[in-house]
């Protein structure tokens, strides 16, 4: 599978797979970042295709400067951190 950042010519600079326990859900998800976008994909429920779950664009607002994203990670919930 070839993956290109949706709606952007920016290169994907980092990808992270969800390391969740399959019984809690989310193990089928991975995320990418490139340019000012972060995208989450589902690699299980669409056959041989990837499903776009959500996309975030880091634009300037009154709360943030916006700009480039260069790292992504999955943060465990307190319940999954003790498993």
C-alpha positions as CSV (number, residue, x, y, z in Angstrom):
1,X,0.0,0.0,0.0
2,X,1.2,3.4,-0.9
3,X,0.2,6.1,1.6
4,X,0.1,9.8,0.8
5,X,-0.9,12.6,3.1
6,X,-4.6,13.3,2.3
7,X,-5.1,16.7,0.7
8,X,-1.5,17.7,0.8
9,X,1.7,17.5,-1.1
10,X,3.7,17.4,2.1
11,X,5.7,14.3,2.8
12,X,4.7,12.0,5.7
13,X,7.4,12.5,8.3
14,X,6.2,10.1,11.0
15,X,3.8,7.2,11.5
16,X,2.7,5.5,14.7
17,X,0.7,2.3,15.1
18,X,-1.7,2.0,18.0
19,X,-0.3,-0.6,20.4
20,X,-3.6,-1.1,22.2
21,X,-4.8,-4.4,23.4
22,X,-7.0,-5.9,20.7
23,X,-9.8,-6.6,23.2
24,X,-10.1,-2.8,24.0
25,X,-10.2,-1.7,20.4
26,X,-8.0,0.6,18.4
27,X,-5.3,-2.0,17.5
28,X,-6.3,-1.5,13.8
29,X,-5.5,2.2,13.9
30,X,-2.3,4.1,12.9
31,X,-1.6,7.8,12.5
32,X,0.6,9.9,10.3
33,X,1.8,13.5,10.3
34,X,3.2,15.6,7.5
35,X,3.1,19.4,7.0
36,X,0.4,20.8,9.3
37,X,-1.8,17.7,9.2
38,X,-2.3,14.6,11.4
39,X,-4.4,11.7,10.0
40,X,-5.7,8.6,11.6
41,X,-6.4,5.5,9.5
42,X,-8.1,2.2,10.0
43,X,-6.3,-0.8,8.3
44,X,-8.8,-3.5,9.1
45,X,-12.4,-2.7,8.2
46,X,-12.2,-1.8,4.5
47,X,-10.8,-4.9,2.9
48,X,-7.6,-4.2,0.9
49,X,-8.1,-0.4,1.4
50,X,-7.3,2.0,4.2
51,X,-10.1,3.9,5.8
52,X,-9.5,7.5,6.8
53,X,-10.9,7.9,10.3
54,X,-10.1,11.5,11.0
55,X,-7.8,14.3,10.0
56,X,-6.6,17.3,12.0
57,X,-5.1,20.4,10.5
58,X,-2.9,22.5,12.8
59,X,-4.0,26.0,11.8
60,X,-3.4,29.2,13.7
61,X,-6.2,30.1,16.1
62,X,-6.5,32.2,19.2
63,X,-5.2,29.2,21.2
64,X,-2.3,28.0,19.1
65,X,0.3,29.2,16.6
66,X,-0.5,26.4,14.2
67,X,2.3,25.1,11.9
68,X,4.2,22.0,11.0
69,X,3.8,18.7,12.8
70,X,6.7,16.3,13.0
71,X,5.8,13.6,15.6
72,X,2.8,11.5,16.5
73,X,2.3,8.9,19.2
74,X,-0.5,7.0,21.0
75,X,-0.9,7.9,24.6
76,X,-2.4,5.1,26.8
77,X,-5.4,5.8,28.9
78,X,-4.9,5.2,32.7
79,X,-6.9,1.9,32.4
80,X,-4.7,0.6,29.5
81,X,-1.5,1.7,31.2
82,X,-2.1,-0.7,34.1
83,X,-2.8,-3.7,31.8
